[in-house]
């Protein structure tokens, strides 16, 4: 009897211990966090929309690059046009009293050889004409009051396009060279110096301008270029300002 009771007690204790171990194991097993929200995956429709937008953007960029290349990959560019310049024609016959600036009008031609889409070298030629007001004077007995004068220049220098667009471009250009002044054409038998004008001769010429071009087609454009022109006729510095403009024609391929 004693052995049977011990066996029953042992069986009960063994069963209780087994159940306790199983409960502890179950409680220690990590349960999935039900509060953590999972990011929903993009739907097929959203993915398709994003893909279409990316393709459209890529095609637009490719067309823009191709259009720029079509316009600015030409090897040569020639421009022909006219211009306007405010010019100081002389220091004046009376010391300390210079002549007035005058309005001059010009023809202007040039050609640029490009080494890439942005950088090129320009050769520029021009002729400028006007009438200098010297006023009533005792030298000519006021017979000569507004003589005609002219200048002819040739310059060379770099051109750099810093804005490229299929429809327009903006460049910077610096040219240096020489300019010949003819101030005596209407003065004979008098000399330019006697009437306060600069003497005939050659001067240094330096031009800084900002050519702006609107493209009518890949090979043809319209240009306007505000300009500063420095000359040194008579040994003094003339700070002249003006503008040139005209037609641009491109050809050849880089």
Backbone as JSON, one array per atom type, in Angstrom:
{
  "sequence": "XXXXXXXXXXXXXXXXXXXXXXXXXXXXXXXXXXXXXXXXXXXXXXXXXXXXXXXXXXXXXXXXXXXXXXXXXXXXXXXXXXXXXXXXXXXXXXXXXXXXXXXXXXXXXXXXXXXXXXXXXXXXXXXXXXXXXXXXXXXXXXXXXXXXXXXXXXXXXXXXXXXXXXXXXXXXXXXXXXXXXXXXXXXXXXXXXXXXXXXXXXXXXXXXXXXXXXXXXXXXXXXXXXXXXXXXXXXXXXXXXXXXXXXXXXXXXX",
  "N": [[0.84, -1.21, 0.0], [1.92, 1.16, 0.8], [3.87, 1.57, -1.11], [2.35, 1.93, -3.41], [1.06, 4.3, -2.83], [3.2, 6.08, -2.83], [3.98, 5.95, -5.44], [1.79, 7.13, -6.76], [1.89, 9.75, -5.76], [4.39, 10.54, -6.76], [3.87, 10.44, -9.5], [1.97, 12.46, -9.78], [3.49, 14.72, -9.02], [5.43, 14.72, -11.04], [3.92, 15.18, -13.34], [2.91, 17.77, -12.81], [5.26, 19.27, -12.77], [6.11, 19.0, -15.43], [4.02, 20.29, -16.78], [4.43, 22.91, -15.81], [6.92, 23.6, -16.85], [6.36, 23.6, -19.62], [4.53, 25.74, -19.73], [6.16, 27.87, -18.95], [7.98, 27.9, -21.08], [6.3, 28.54, -23.19], [5.52, 31.14, -22.46], [7.92, 32.5, -22.64], [8.53, 32.54, -25.3], [8.97, 34.81, -27.96], [6.4, 36.9, -28.99], [4.85, 38.0, -31.97], [4.92, 41.52, -32.69], [2.04, 43.13, -32.58], [1.48, 45.73, -32.83], [3.23, 46.99, -34.51], [3.33, 48.67, -37.5], [3.3, 47.64, -40.8], [4.94, 48.87, -43.73], [3.06, 49.58, -46.53], [3.42, 47.97, -49.64], [4.2, 49.53, -52.81], [1.53, 49.9, -55.05], [0.82, 48.1, -58.1], [-0.26, 49.91, -59.97], [0.68, 52.43, -59.05], [3.46, 52.07, -59.29], [3.62, 51.8, -62.07], [2.77, 54.36, -62.9], [4.84, 55.97, -61.87], [6.98, 55.03, -63.36], [6.23, 55.73, -65.97], [6.29, 58.56, -65.8], [9.02, 58.95, -65.31], [10.09, 58.02, -67.71], [9.0, 59.88, -69.51], [10.21, 62.26, -68.59], [12.89, 61.64, -69.1], [12.85, 61.41, -71.89], [12.2, 64.05, -72.62], [14.48, 65.43, -71.69], [16.4, 64.25, -73.32], [15.55, 65.16, -75.84], [15.97, 67.9, -75.48], [18.76, 68.06, -75.16], [19.56, 67.06, -77.65], [18.53, 69.08, -79.32], [20.03, 71.31, -78.51], [22.57, 70.43, -79.25], [22.18, 70.31, -81.99], [22.08, 72.98, -82.7], [24.41, 74.25, -81.61], [26.68, 72.83, -82.28], [27.94, 73.56, -84.56], [30.74, 74.39, -86.61], [31.61, 76.87, -87.59], [30.65, 80.34, -87.42], [29.16, 83.15, -88.75], [28.61, 86.65, -88.67], [26.71, 89.46, -89.7], [26.0, 92.87, -89.77], [24.8, 95.91, -88.27], [25.56, 98.89, -86.28], [25.72, 101.0, -83.32], [27.31, 103.78, -81.78], [28.48, 105.75, -79.1], [30.72, 108.26, -79.25], [33.76, 109.95, -78.43], [35.2, 112.55, -80.11], [37.41, 114.23, -79.87], [39.73, 116.28, -77.93], [39.18, 118.93, -77.89], [39.63, 122.36, -78.96], [40.06, 124.34, -77.15], [41.86, 124.36, -74.18], [40.99, 122.14, -71.58], [38.37, 122.11, -72.23], [36.55, 119.88, -73.63], [35.35, 118.25, -76.65], [31.94, 117.46, -77.63], [30.38, 114.25, -77.08], [29.46, 112.18, -79.84], [26.91, 110.73, -81.96], [27.46, 107.79, -83.62], [27.23, 105.62, -86.46], [27.43, 102.3, -87.73], [28.84, 99.65, -89.82], [29.21, 96.13, -89.39], [31.04, 93.18, -89.31], [31.86, 89.72, -88.81], [33.55, 86.64, -87.92], [33.39, 83.52, -86.27], [35.27, 80.87, -85.01], [34.53, 77.85, -83.65], [35.59, 75.7, -81.01], [34.4, 73.95, -79.34], [31.06, 73.48, -78.05], [30.86, 75.8, -76.55], [33.21, 77.47, -76.5], [35.02, 79.71, -78.56], [36.93, 81.46, -81.16], [36.94, 84.77, -82.26], [37.03, 86.87, -85.11], [36.76, 90.23, -85.89], [35.47, 92.92, -87.83], [34.92, 96.38, -88.63], [33.32, 99.47, -89.59], [32.89, 102.86, -88.75], [30.84, 105.76, -88.6], [30.27, 109.3, -88.42], [29.3, 112.67, -87.46], [31.16, 115.21, -86.15], [30.56, 117.6, -83.73], [31.97, 120.69, -83.62], [31.43, 123.3, -83.28], [31.0, 126.94, -83.68], [33.92, 128.6, -84.83], [37.08, 130.34, -84.83], [39.17, 129.5, -86.38], [38.35, 128.32, -88.83], [36.76, 130.33, -89.51], [34.19, 129.77, -88.82], [33.31, 128.28, -90.92], [33.52, 125.57, -90.96], [31.74, 123.53, -89.02], [30.56, 121.14, -88.3], [32.12, 118.63, -89.0], [32.51, 115.59, -90.94], [33.54, 112.43, -89.71], [35.37, 109.31, -89.38], [35.97, 105.87, -88.41], [37.88, 102.83, -88.59], [38.06, 99.5, -87.77], [39.8, 96.49, -86.66], [39.69, 93.49, -84.95], [40.47, 90.79, -82.66], [39.65, 87.91, -80.68], [38.57, 85.9, -77.79], [35.41, 84.15, -77.62], [32.81, 83.18, -75.49], [30.21, 81.05, -74.78], [28.0, 81.21, -72.19], [25.41, 80.62, -71.52], [23.28, 78.26, -72.75], [20.63, 77.44, -74.82], [18.02, 75.82, -76.62], [16.59, 77.79, -78.05], [17.85, 80.25, -77.6], [20.94, 82.0, -76.82], [23.49, 83.23, -74.58], [26.4, 85.07, -74.54], [29.84, 85.86, -73.69], [32.26, 88.19, -74.77], [35.51, 89.2, -75.63], [37.56, 91.39, -77.31], [40.53, 92.46, -78.99], [42.58, 94.81, -80.69], [43.25, 96.99, -83.41], [42.4, 100.34, -84.38], [41.73, 102.57, -86.94], [41.59, 106.07, -87.28], [39.97, 108.52, -89.13], [39.96, 111.75, -89.2], [40.2, 114.04, -90.63], [38.87, 114.29, -93.01], [36.91, 116.14, -93.83], [38.12, 118.59, -93.41], [40.11, 119.98, -94.8], [41.66, 122.98, -95.87], [42.55, 122.72, -93.24], [43.9, 121.43, -90.14], [43.13, 118.53, -88.08], [43.84, 118.84, -85.37], [43.9, 121.62, -85.02], [41.29, 122.24, -84.85], [40.38, 120.97, -82.67], [39.97, 118.24, -82.87], [40.93, 114.72, -82.79], [44.07, 113.69, -84.16], [44.61, 112.2, -87.4], [45.17, 108.71, -87.48], [46.34, 105.57, -86.05], [44.94, 103.67, -83.42], [44.91, 101.85, -80.31], [42.45, 99.36, -79.79], [39.98, 98.0, -77.73], [37.47, 95.76, -77.04], [34.6, 94.88, -75.17], [31.88, 92.81, -74.9], [28.45, 91.59, -74.79], [27.08, 89.28, -76.47], [23.82, 88.42, -77.45], [21.82, 85.94, -78.67], [19.06, 85.02, -80.67], [17.6, 82.14, -81.86], [16.44, 81.56, -84.98], [16.39, 79.32, -86.56], [18.25, 76.19, -86.49], [20.52, 76.95, -87.96], [20.43, 79.66, -88.4], [20.35, 82.84, -86.88], [19.44, 85.72, -84.84], [21.18, 88.5, -83.71], [22.06, 90.6, -80.93], [24.24, 92.87, -79.35], [25.25, 94.46, -76.64], [27.87, 96.79, -75.97], [31.13, 97.75, -74.82], [33.67, 99.93, -75.79], [37.02, 100.6, -75.86], [39.32, 103.07, -76.8], [42.38, 104.78, -77.8], [42.9, 107.29, -79.05], [44.84, 110.16, -79.87], [46.47, 109.88, -77.66], [45.01, 109.81, -75.33], [42.42, 108.29, -73.31], [39.45, 106.93, -74.59], [36.3, 106.19, -73.51], [34.01, 104.44, -74.88], [30.63, 103.66, -75.61], [28.19, 101.39, -76.84], [26.23, 99.49, -79.21], [25.9, 96.53, -81.14], [24.38, 94.69, -83.83], [22.68, 92.1, -85.75], [22.46, 89.61, -88.38], [23.02, 86.13, -87.93], [24.79, 83.39, -89.19], [25.35, 79.91, -89.37], [27.59, 77.16, -89.97], [29.08, 73.98, -91.0], [30.47, 71.21, -89.07], [31.52, 70.32, -85.8]],
  "CA": [[0.0, 0.0, 0.0], [2.82, 2.31, 0.92], [4.54, 1.77, -2.42], [1.38, 2.43, -4.38], [0.84, 5.74, -2.54], [4.38, 6.84, -3.26], [3.98, 6.0, -6.9], [0.77, 8.11, -7.18], [2.41, 11.1, -5.45], [5.48, 10.82, -7.71], [3.27, 10.7, -10.81], [1.35, 13.8, -9.73], [4.56, 15.74, -9.03], [6.08, 14.73, -12.37], [2.99, 15.82, -14.29], [2.87, 19.22, -12.49], [6.52, 19.88, -13.22], [6.1, 19.05, -16.9], [3.12, 21.37, -17.21], [5.05, 24.21, -15.48], [8.0, 23.87, -17.83], [5.73, 23.95, -20.89], [3.94, 27.09, -19.62], [7.25, 28.86, -18.96], [8.52, 27.96, -22.45], [5.34, 29.27, -24.03], [5.52, 32.56, -22.11], [9.2, 33.12, -23.04], [8.61, 32.63, -26.77], [8.55, 36.16, -28.39], [5.2, 36.99, -29.81], [4.94, 39.1, -32.96], [4.37, 42.8, -32.25], [0.86, 43.43, -33.39], [1.31, 47.18, -32.97], [4.14, 47.51, -35.53], [2.66, 48.76, -38.8], [4.14, 47.32, -41.94], [4.75, 49.81, -44.84], [2.43, 48.89, -47.67], [4.18, 47.97, -50.89], [3.52, 50.29, -53.86], [0.65, 49.11, -55.9], [1.27, 48.05, -59.5], [-0.67, 51.13, -60.69], [1.6, 53.5, -58.66], [4.75, 51.79, -59.92], [3.48, 52.08, -63.51], [2.71, 55.81, -63.07], [6.18, 56.5, -61.65], [7.8, 54.61, -64.49], [5.84, 56.56, -67.13], [6.8, 59.91, -65.57], [10.47, 58.92, -65.49], [10.37, 57.89, -69.14], [8.66, 61.17, -70.13], [11.27, 63.21, -68.22], [14.11, 61.25, -69.82], [12.69, 61.75, -73.31], [12.29, 65.5, -72.74], [15.87, 65.81, -71.54], [17.11, 63.81, -74.52], [15.2, 66.07, -76.93], [16.62, 69.19, -75.21], [20.19, 67.89, -75.45], [19.7, 66.93, -79.1], [18.27, 70.38, -79.93], [21.2, 72.14, -78.23], [23.65, 69.93, -80.09], [21.87, 70.66, -83.38], [22.36, 74.41, -82.92], [25.71, 74.76, -81.16], [27.8, 71.98, -82.69], [28.51, 74.05, -85.82], [32.16, 74.76, -86.52], [31.79, 78.29, -87.9], [29.51, 81.24, -87.28], [29.45, 84.47, -89.3], [27.55, 87.63, -88.41], [26.74, 90.68, -90.51], [24.98, 93.76, -89.25], [25.06, 97.33, -88.09], [25.81, 99.22, -84.89], [25.6, 102.38, -82.84], [28.38, 104.07, -80.83], [28.69, 107.09, -78.56], [32.16, 108.4, -79.4], [34.37, 111.25, -78.16], [36.07, 112.75, -81.29], [38.59, 115.07, -79.64], [39.86, 116.95, -76.64], [38.75, 120.32, -78.01], [40.66, 123.35, -79.27], [40.28, 125.12, -75.93], [42.29, 123.47, -73.1], [40.03, 121.93, -70.5], [37.0, 122.09, -72.75], [36.51, 118.86, -74.66], [34.22, 118.22, -77.56], [30.81, 116.62, -77.23], [30.22, 112.92, -77.67], [28.57, 112.18, -80.99], [26.3, 109.46, -82.34], [28.03, 107.2, -84.83], [26.56, 104.41, -86.95], [28.5, 101.46, -88.3], [28.63, 98.29, -90.31], [29.98, 95.22, -88.54], [31.08, 91.78, -89.78], [32.79, 88.91, -88.05], [33.43, 85.19, -88.02], [33.87, 82.82, -85.08], [35.6, 79.46, -85.17], [34.27, 77.22, -82.35], [36.32, 74.48, -80.71], [33.36, 73.11, -78.75], [29.79, 74.2, -78.07], [30.91, 77.05, -75.8], [34.39, 78.31, -76.69], [35.46, 79.98, -79.92], [37.76, 82.64, -81.4], [36.23, 85.66, -83.17], [37.69, 87.97, -85.83], [35.72, 91.24, -86.08], [35.82, 94.12, -88.58], [33.84, 97.36, -88.6], [33.54, 100.85, -89.99], [31.99, 103.7, -87.96], [30.75, 107.07, -89.25], [29.47, 110.29, -87.73], [29.65, 114.08, -87.66], [31.59, 115.77, -84.87], [30.19, 119.01, -83.56], [33.06, 121.48, -83.05], [30.87, 124.61, -83.01], [31.61, 128.1, -84.36], [35.34, 128.72, -84.47], [37.82, 131.37, -85.58], [40.13, 128.87, -87.29], [37.73, 128.21, -90.15], [35.78, 131.42, -89.61], [32.91, 129.06, -88.65], [32.91, 127.6, -92.16], [33.44, 124.15, -90.61], [31.13, 123.42, -87.7], [30.19, 119.75, -88.02], [32.79, 117.8, -90.02], [32.33, 114.14, -90.91], [34.7, 111.64, -89.31], [35.14, 107.86, -89.48], [36.97, 104.96, -87.85], [37.84, 101.48, -89.14], [38.73, 98.65, -86.8], [39.93, 95.04, -86.81], [40.02, 92.94, -83.64], [40.37, 89.34, -82.51], [39.61, 87.51, -79.28], [37.73, 84.75, -77.45], [33.97, 84.21, -77.35], [32.41, 82.05, -74.65], [28.77, 80.95, -74.5], [27.77, 80.72, -70.84], [24.03, 80.15, -71.44], [22.88, 77.54, -73.98], [19.23, 77.03, -74.86], [17.69, 75.59, -78.03], [16.06, 78.99, -78.69], [18.68, 81.44, -77.44], [22.21, 81.85, -76.11], [24.1, 84.45, -74.07], [27.84, 84.87, -74.57], [30.74, 86.95, -73.33], [33.27, 88.3, -75.82], [36.54, 90.23, -75.43], [38.36, 91.53, -78.52], [41.59, 93.47, -78.95], [43.16, 95.03, -82.0], [43.6, 98.36, -83.75], [41.37, 101.12, -85.06], [42.26, 103.75, -87.64], [40.68, 107.19, -87.27], [40.09, 109.54, -90.19], [39.28, 112.93, -88.66], [40.5, 115.21, -91.46], [38.25, 114.15, -94.33], [36.14, 117.33, -94.17], [38.75, 119.75, -92.79], [41.14, 120.62, -95.63], [43.12, 122.85, -95.63], [42.87, 122.8, -91.81], [44.29, 120.18, -89.49], [42.19, 118.17, -87.01], [44.25, 119.38, -84.07], [43.58, 123.04, -84.93], [39.85, 122.36, -84.58], [40.07, 120.23, -81.45], [39.76, 116.82, -83.13], [42.12, 113.89, -82.75], [44.78, 113.6, -85.43], [44.49, 110.93, -88.1], [46.15, 107.72, -87.06], [45.89, 104.27, -85.55], [44.86, 103.58, -81.97], [44.55, 100.55, -79.72], [41.0, 99.17, -79.59], [39.61, 96.85, -76.9], [36.01, 95.66, -76.97], [33.97, 93.88, -74.3], [30.46, 92.81, -75.26], [27.62, 90.44, -74.37], [26.18, 88.91, -77.56], [22.62, 87.65, -77.15], [21.32, 85.43, -79.95], [17.8, 84.28, -80.74], [17.74, 81.21, -82.97], [15.3, 81.37, -85.87], [16.55, 77.92, -86.92], [19.57, 75.76, -86.02], [21.61, 77.56, -88.72], [20.24, 81.11, -88.56], [19.95, 83.51, -85.66], [19.45, 87.18, -84.79], [22.07, 88.86, -82.61], [22.23, 91.96, -80.42], [25.39, 92.79, -78.45], [25.71, 95.67, -75.95], [29.33, 96.79, -76.07], [32.03, 98.82, -74.35], [34.82, 100.01, -76.69], [38.08, 101.51, -75.41], [40.31, 103.5, -77.78], [43.32, 105.76, -77.23], [43.27, 108.33, -80.01], [45.43, 111.37, -79.29], [47.18, 109.58, -76.43], [44.09, 109.78, -74.19], [41.52, 107.15, -73.32], [38.04, 107.17, -74.88], [35.41, 105.13, -73.03], [32.87, 104.52, -75.78], [29.6, 102.65, -75.37], [27.29, 101.24, -77.97], [25.59, 98.2, -79.42], [25.89, 96.01, -82.5], [23.33, 93.69, -84.05], [22.57, 91.64, -87.12], [22.1, 88.23, -88.7], [24.04, 85.12, -87.67], [24.66, 82.17, -90.02], [26.27, 78.89, -88.89], [27.78, 76.03, -90.89], [30.13, 73.04, -90.6], [30.24, 70.43, -87.86], [32.7, 70.12, -84.97]],
  "C": [[0.86, 1.23, 0.0], [3.48, 2.61, -0.42], [3.58, 2.34, -3.45], [1.12, 3.91, -4.14], [2.0, 6.57, -3.02], [4.4, 6.98, -4.77], [2.97, 7.05, -7.4], [1.26, 9.52, -6.95], [3.49, 11.49, -6.44], [4.94, 11.15, -9.08], [2.66, 12.07, -10.87], [2.39, 14.88, -9.8], [5.22, 15.85, -10.39], [5.22, 15.44, -13.39], [2.93, 17.31, -14.07], [4.12, 19.92, -12.99], [6.57, 20.03, -14.74], [5.22, 20.16, -17.42], [3.71, 22.74, -16.92], [6.13, 24.58, -16.46], [7.42, 24.28, -19.16], [5.15, 25.36, -20.85], [5.01, 28.14, -19.66], [7.83, 29.01, -20.34], [7.61, 28.75, -23.36], [5.38, 30.75, -23.74], [6.8, 33.24, -22.54], [9.34, 33.23, -24.53], [8.13, 33.99, -27.22], [7.36, 36.09, -29.31], [5.35, 38.14, -30.81], [4.24, 40.33, -32.45], [3.23, 43.2, -33.18], [0.72, 44.93, -33.65], [2.21, 47.77, -34.04], [3.46, 47.48, -36.89], [3.65, 48.46, -39.91], [3.83, 48.3, -43.07], [4.15, 49.07, -46.03], [3.3, 49.0, -48.91], [3.44, 48.79, -51.95], [2.68, 49.39, -54.74], [1.19, 49.09, -57.33], [0.9, 49.31, -60.27], [0.27, 52.29, -60.37], [2.96, 53.31, -59.31], [4.7, 52.12, -61.41], [3.46, 53.57, -63.77], [4.08, 56.44, -62.91], [7.09, 56.18, -62.83], [7.5, 55.45, -65.73], [6.39, 57.97, -66.99], [8.31, 59.96, -65.78], [10.84, 58.83, -66.97], [10.09, 59.21, -69.87], [9.75, 62.2, -69.85], [12.55, 62.91, -68.98], [14.03, 61.61, -71.29], [12.8, 63.25, -73.53], [13.73, 65.98, -72.65], [16.69, 65.42, -72.77], [16.82, 64.73, -75.71], [15.89, 67.43, -76.75], [18.11, 69.13, -75.56], [20.43, 67.8, -76.95], [19.49, 68.27, -79.81], [19.44, 71.33, -79.71], [22.37, 71.72, -79.11], [23.44, 70.31, -81.56], [22.23, 72.11, -83.7], [23.82, 74.74, -82.7], [26.89, 73.84, -81.47], [28.37, 72.39, -84.03], [29.94, 74.54, -85.6], [32.37, 76.26, -86.69], [30.49, 79.06, -87.72], [29.94, 82.6, -87.83], [28.29, 85.4, -88.99], [27.8, 88.89, -89.25], [25.65, 91.59, -89.99], [25.44, 95.2, -89.16], [25.28, 97.61, -86.61], [25.66, 100.7, -84.61], [26.66, 102.59, -81.78], [28.34, 105.53, -80.4], [30.19, 107.31, -78.44], [32.61, 109.83, -79.1], [35.4, 111.53, -79.25], [37.31, 113.59, -81.04], [38.57, 115.72, -78.28], [39.44, 118.41, -76.68], [39.91, 121.26, -78.26], [41.01, 124.19, -78.07], [40.69, 124.17, -74.81], [41.25, 123.39, -71.99], [38.59, 121.9, -70.96], [36.93, 121.11, -73.92], [35.29, 118.97, -75.56], [33.1, 117.32, -77.01], [30.95, 115.22, -77.81], [29.25, 113.02, -78.84], [27.99, 110.78, -81.21], [26.92, 109.0, -83.65], [27.28, 105.91, -85.17], [27.56, 103.62, -87.78], [27.96, 100.24, -89.01], [29.57, 97.39, -89.51], [29.89, 93.8, -89.11], [32.08, 91.01, -88.92], [32.55, 87.43, -88.27], [34.04, 84.58, -86.78], [34.11, 81.36, -85.42], [35.47, 78.82, -83.77], [35.06, 75.92, -82.22], [35.45, 73.48, -79.96], [32.09, 73.95, -78.73], [29.87, 75.57, -77.41], [32.05, 77.98, -76.19], [34.77, 78.45, -78.16], [36.35, 81.2, -79.97], [37.11, 83.46, -82.5], [37.19, 86.66, -83.8], [36.61, 88.95, -86.24], [36.27, 92.42, -86.87], [34.64, 95.07, -88.62], [34.29, 98.7, -89.15], [32.48, 101.71, -89.32], [32.03, 105.13, -88.49], [29.86, 108.01, -88.44], [29.94, 111.7, -88.07], [29.94, 114.69, -86.3], [31.21, 117.25, -84.8], [31.34, 119.75, -82.87], [32.62, 122.93, -82.78], [31.52, 125.73, -83.81], [33.05, 128.29, -83.89], [36.03, 129.75, -85.37], [38.76, 130.76, -86.59], [39.58, 128.79, -88.7], [36.75, 129.34, -90.42], [34.36, 130.85, -89.6], [32.4, 128.45, -89.95], [32.76, 126.1, -91.92], [32.93, 124.06, -89.18], [30.86, 121.97, -87.31], [30.81, 118.83, -89.07], [32.5, 116.31, -89.83], [33.64, 113.46, -90.52], [34.36, 110.16, -89.46], [36.28, 107.11, -88.82], [36.76, 103.57, -88.45], [38.67, 100.58, -88.23], [38.77, 97.19, -87.18], [40.41, 94.49, -85.47], [39.85, 91.42, -83.65], [40.35, 88.99, -81.03], [38.64, 86.37, -79.03], [36.26, 85.11, -77.28], [33.59, 82.97, -76.55], [30.92, 82.11, -74.38], [28.59, 80.41, -73.08], [26.31, 80.39, -70.58], [23.67, 79.53, -72.79], [21.44, 77.08, -73.83], [18.89, 76.78, -76.32], [17.22, 76.85, -78.76], [16.97, 80.22, -78.58], [19.98, 81.08, -76.73], [22.68, 83.22, -75.65], [25.6, 84.19, -73.95], [28.57, 86.07, -73.98], [31.85, 86.99, -74.37], [34.23, 89.45, -75.5], [37.44, 90.23, -76.67], [39.41, 92.61, -78.32], [42.19, 93.6, -80.34], [43.5, 96.49, -82.2], [42.45, 99.02, -84.48], [42.02, 102.36, -85.68], [41.2, 104.84, -87.66], [40.99, 108.18, -88.37], [39.28, 110.75, -89.74], [39.45, 114.17, -89.54], [39.76, 115.23, -92.79], [37.47, 115.38, -94.78], [36.82, 118.64, -93.74], [39.7, 120.53, -93.7], [40.73, 122.04, -96.01], [43.52, 122.88, -94.16], [43.24, 121.42, -91.27], [43.28, 119.84, -88.4], [42.56, 118.8, -85.67], [43.87, 120.85, -83.93], [42.1, 123.27, -84.61], [39.41, 121.5, -83.38], [39.79, 118.76, -81.64], [41.06, 116.04, -82.94], [42.77, 113.86, -84.13], [44.53, 112.25, -86.08], [45.55, 109.96, -87.6], [45.49, 106.47, -86.5], [45.95, 104.25, -84.02], [44.61, 102.13, -81.56], [43.04, 100.52, -79.53], [40.77, 97.9, -78.79], [38.11, 96.87, -76.71], [35.6, 94.58, -75.98], [32.47, 93.94, -74.54], [29.78, 91.55, -74.76], [26.66, 90.12, -75.51], [25.03, 88.03, -77.07], [22.0, 87.23, -78.47], [19.99, 84.71, -79.77], [17.84, 83.43, -82.01], [16.43, 81.06, -83.75], [15.24, 79.91, -86.33], [17.91, 77.48, -86.41], [20.73, 76.46, -86.73], [21.53, 79.07, -88.83], [19.76, 81.71, -87.24], [19.97, 85.02, -85.85], [20.23, 87.58, -83.54], [21.95, 90.32, -82.24], [23.31, 91.88, -79.34], [25.72, 94.16, -77.85], [27.23, 95.63, -75.8], [29.97, 98.0, -75.38], [33.27, 98.78, -75.23], [35.8, 101.05, -76.16], [39.02, 101.8, -76.57], [41.23, 104.53, -77.14], [43.82, 106.75, -78.3], [43.83, 109.55, -79.27], [46.17, 111.13, -77.99], [46.31, 109.61, -75.19], [43.13, 108.6, -74.36], [40.09, 107.6, -73.63], [37.24, 105.95, -74.41], [34.1, 105.23, -73.81], [31.9, 103.37, -75.51], [28.64, 102.6, -76.55], [26.67, 99.86, -78.02], [25.74, 97.81, -80.88], [24.8, 94.95, -82.62], [23.28, 93.27, -85.5], [22.16, 90.19, -87.22], [23.29, 87.32, -88.46], [23.75, 83.88, -88.54], [25.74, 81.18, -89.57], [26.41, 77.79, -89.94], [28.95, 75.16, -90.4], [29.78, 72.32, -89.33], [31.56, 70.22, -87.12], [33.09, 68.64, -84.96]]
}
